[in-house]
Every structure is written in C-alpha cells, then in structure tokens.
C-alpha cells in the first residue's frame, strides 16, 4: 500500500493506562494504518484551536478517544469540579473538531459512573437515563454520549467498560482504583514493616472487573468491523467480585498474609453492587473467553513486582 492510500487514525490518551496497552495491539493488527498518538504536551485537547489545527493538518479518518482526566473515588469526591470541567472541555473539543474535519468513525469509552445509584443490577445500556449519574466524572461521560447522539454525520461507538485493571495501571494511593491502590498499600506496608493496611468500606461492595488485555482485544475486534450496528455496548465479564475477595486475593498472591486489614467504615465506597450486563457484547463478539480475576491479578502483581525490581 502506498503512502497516498494509507489512512490515518488518531488515538487520544495513548500514553495512559488503556491507550498504551491498546497502541501496541493497533500497530500489530493494522500495519497499513498510520496511528497518531500525541502526548497531552504535544496536543492539549482542552485547547479547541490547537485540536482543530491538528486534525486539519493530519487528515484523520478514525478517532479512538481515550483521553480523560480521571481518578479513584477519594480524589473524585474531594475535587469533583476539576474533573468535570477538564473532561467536558476535552470531550466537547474532540467531537466538535471531528465533525468539522469530517472524521468518518469515532470510538470512545464511557464509564459505569454514568449510571445512577438507583440503576437496576445488572446495569444495561438503556439504563443510562434512569437518573442522575453517580458522580461528576460520570456526568461528563454522559454528556459525551449525548453529544454523539445529537449528530448524524459521524459513525460512532460508545463502549462502557467495567472496572479496568492490569499491567500499566496507575499505582498511586490517591488517584488509583481499588486493585492498584491495594497492591501499592501492601507493597508499602511490606517495605515500611507495617502490620496492617487501611481499606475503605467493609469489603462487601461488589464490582465487575475487566483485565486490560481483554478490554484492548475487544476494542480491536470492534475496529475490525466494517459497520457498528450497535452504538452503546457494555464491555464486561458480567460477573461480580467483592472488594474483600479482591483484597484477600492480592494479599495471598503477594505472599503477605501476615498483614492485617483495617476496614475504614466511615469512608465513601460508592454503590453496594455494580455489575454491568454483557448480553449485547456477547451477541456481537461470540464465545469470547475472559481472563479470570485470579489469573488477571496474578499477572498484574507479577508485572508490578518486576517493575519494582528494575
């Protein structure tokens, strides 16, 4: 294929957790496509004019929009307005400039935070409009969906993943989600010779987790399709795991079973149960075999330990 016949895709958030894992797969699966993945310093999506200029110059045909300013429940609770403003601005600018430059296809990730606290379990795609989103990050993601639904010029797909974990995740007690935060807490307790770690809640909360390799593989399967018949699709195993199970698995696989768990009952924990329905996904991608939570945690901890020893 000559350079003139090559198409150009833009991957936003390509240096983030999902983006960095997806980038390698895209380059292997789509060798005849030029995949642009500028850092936030190279392309500030909060700047409308800068974003428009980049898209006009690059002649992008497909956009995979993963860029977001996100954090764990503690940080989202402490600074809700910051995350709302940044994400609304990023999402508004990228969609508007895509429409102005005639981008053909647009794939993005939503969030289960867009579901309300009263949503029936398991959460289905049509439940997004059952009430107020769980937090401001979810509101920003739902506004992104509303913006996509309000236009008809560009084909789009809005994938809603369960809680993502795995290699390349952010290991920061303040900004991380439960799995990387817990791994880091155990590691710090070991290095500081502490006898316990603190975990928010009582451990009874149930969440739906998806391993990063499963998510990126499924994204690639959708990108292989000529046409997206569905617009909103949950991406999950459809199975719930309690936080207590997650914490105990991590402690076991890190071989730190002498360390005790101090459950902080006064801290925010989110919904008691959050499991999303994967029926629509199963009808599109048949017989997909998900990595089990045990296998995924072992691989994540192995990656984390190797990184610590580098």
N, C-alpha and C positions, 0 to 999 in steps of 0.2 A: 504494500500500500504506500503510495507516495505521500509526501507531506501535505500536499493540497487536498488529498482525500481523507486525511486524518481528522477526527473530531476532537473537540476539547471539552473536558469535564472540569468543573470546579468542586473541590472538596473543602468546605469550610470546617474549621476546628480540627484540621488534620494533625495537629500536634497534641491534641487532647487524648483522653483515655480511649474512647471508641475510635476516633479518627486515626490515631497512629496504628492501631491494630487493623483497621479497615484498609488503610493506604497500601500496606504490603500485599494484601489479597487482590486489590484492584489492579495493581501493577502486574501481578502474575496472571490474572484471569483476563485482563483486557490490554494486551501488549500493544495493540494498534490504536490506542486512545491516549492522547496527551492529558495527563491528570495534573492539574494545578492545585497546589495545596499551600498557599501563603500563610505565614505566621500572622498573629494579630499585630505584630510590629510592622509587617510588610503590607497588611491590609486591615485597617481598622473599620470593621463593619458598622460601628456606631457613627461613622462619618459617611453621610449619604453621597456627597460628591466624589469622594475617594472610591467608594464602592461602584458607583456608576461608571467612572472613568476606567476602572479595572475591567469591568465586564465588557465595556465597549471595545477596549483595546484587545482583549483576549478572545473575543468572539466565542464565548462559552455557549454550548448547546445543552448540556445537562449539569444541574447543580445538585450536589449532595450536601445538604445543610446540617452540620452537626455543631457548629459554633454556639456556645451558650456560656453564660456566667452562672455557675451552679455551686451548691454546697450541701453539707449534711443538714439534718433537721435543726441542730443547735444554731448554726450560723444563719439559716433561713429564718429562724424565729427571732434572732437578735437584730438582723438587718434586712427586713423584708423589702423596703422601698428600693434599696440599692440594686437588688437582684431583679426586681420588677422593671425598673427603669432601663437598666442595661439590656435586658432580654427583649423588651418591647421594641427598643430602638434597633437592635441588631436584626430582629425578625422583620420589622417593617421595612428597613432599608434593603435587605436582601431580596424580599419579594417584589417590592416596587421596582427595583433596578432590573430584576429578572424579566419582569413584564415589559419594561421599557426597551430592553435589548433583545426581546423575542427569544428568550431561553425556551427550549422545547419541553424539557422534563425537569421536575423538581421533586426530590426525595428528602424527607426530613424526619426527625424523631420527635415525637410528642413525649408526654410524661404522665404517669399514673397520678401525679399530683393534680392533674386537671380534672380528675373525678371528685365529686363532693363526698363529704363524710357520710352521707346517707345513701350512697350508691349500693344497690344490691350486690351480693357476692355470689358467684364470681362476676367481676366487672366486665361488662360488654361494651363494644364500641359505641353503641347507641345511647349508653348511659352518661355520656359526657355532658348532656344538657339537663341532668336531673337535679341540679342545684349548684351552689357556689363551690368553686374549686377549693381544694384542701388548703392551699397557701398561694402567695403572690407569684411564686415561680410557676405553679400550675395555671394561674390566671394568664400569665404571659404566654405560656404554651398554647392555651386555648384560644387566645387572641390570634396567634399564628394560624391555627386551624381555621378560624372564622375568616381570616384574610384570604386564605387559599380557597375556601368555599365560595367566596364572593366574586371570584373571577373565573372566566371560562377560556382564556387564551392559552393557558399553560397546563399540560398534564401534570398531575401531582399525586404523591403518595405520602401519607402520614402514618408512620409506624410508631406504635406505642409499646416500648419495651418494659418488661418487669425490672426489678432492681438488678442492675448490671454489676458484675464483679469479675475479677480475673487479673491476669498479667498486665502491667502497665497502669493499674489503677493509682489513684492519689492516696498516699499514705500520710495523712495529716489528721490528727485527732479532732481538730476544729472543723475542717471542711469535708472530711471523708464521710462516706456512708458506713453502715454498720460493719460490714465484713472487713474492709481495710482498716477502719478505726480500731476494731477489736484485735486484729493481728498486731497492729502497732502498739496497742496497750500491753499486750502480753510480752512483746519484744522489749519494751521499755521497762516493764516490771522485772524481767529477767536480768537486764543489764544493770538496773538500779537495785537489784536484790530485794524487791518488794514482795510481800506475801499475798497481795491481792490486787485486783483491778476493779475499777468502777464501771458499771454498765447501766445505762439509763433504762428505767422501767423495771418490770418484774420478770421479763423474759417470755411472757405469754403471748406477746404480739406475734402475729403470723404474717410472713411476707413471701412473695413469689420472686425467686431469684433466677437470673439467666446468666450463664457463663459467657464471657466476651467472645469466645471463638464461635459459639452458637449464634450469637447476635450478628456478627460480621458475616458469617456464612449465609445467614438468611437474608441479610441486606443484599448480598451479591446475587442470590437466587432471584430476588425481585428485579435487580438491574438487568438480568439476562432476559426477562420477559419483554416481548415487543410492546405489549399494552398492559396497563394496570386496570383490571376490571373493577377492583375494589379501591376505595380511596383511603379508608381508615382501617388499619389492621393491628390488633394486639400481637405482640411478639413475646410469648412466654411459654413456660413448661405447663402452665395450668395447675401446678402443684404448690401448696404452701408449706413453709418450714418455719417453726417458731424461732424467735431470737435466742431462746435458751438452747435449742438444739444447735444453732449456728455457733454460739459461744463455746459450748461443750465440745463440738467437733474441732474447732480451732485449737482449743487447749490440748486436746488429745493429739492432734496431728503435729503440733509444735512441741510435744513431749514436755508439757509444763503443767501436769495435773496436780502438782503441789500448790499451785497458785489458786487462791480462793476468789470467788466472785462476790462483789459488793453491789447489790442491786439498788439503784437510786430511784426510789418510788415517787419522788417529788418532781422528777424531770419529765419534760414532754416526750411522748412516744409516738404520736400520730395515731392513725386508726388501729383498732384492735386486730382486725383482719384485713389484709389487702392482697387478694388473689385475683388475677385477671383471666378472663375466658380466652382460650386459644382455638376455639372451634373454627373461626374464619380462616386463621392461618393454616390449620390442618387440612382444610379443603383446597387451599391453593398450593401448598408445598406438602405433598403426600409423604407419609411414613418417615418424617424427619426424626432421627434418633438424638435426643438431647443428652448432653453430658450430665451425669447425676451431680447433686450438690456435694456429695462426698468426693467424687473424682475432681470436681472443679476446685474445691477447697484445697485438696492435696496439691494440685498443680500450682495454684496461686501461692500457697505457702512455700513450696519448693522454689518458685521464681523469686519470692521475697527474700528467702534465705540466701540464695545465690547472689542477689543484688547487694545484700548486707555484707557479704564476704568479699565483694570485689574491691 
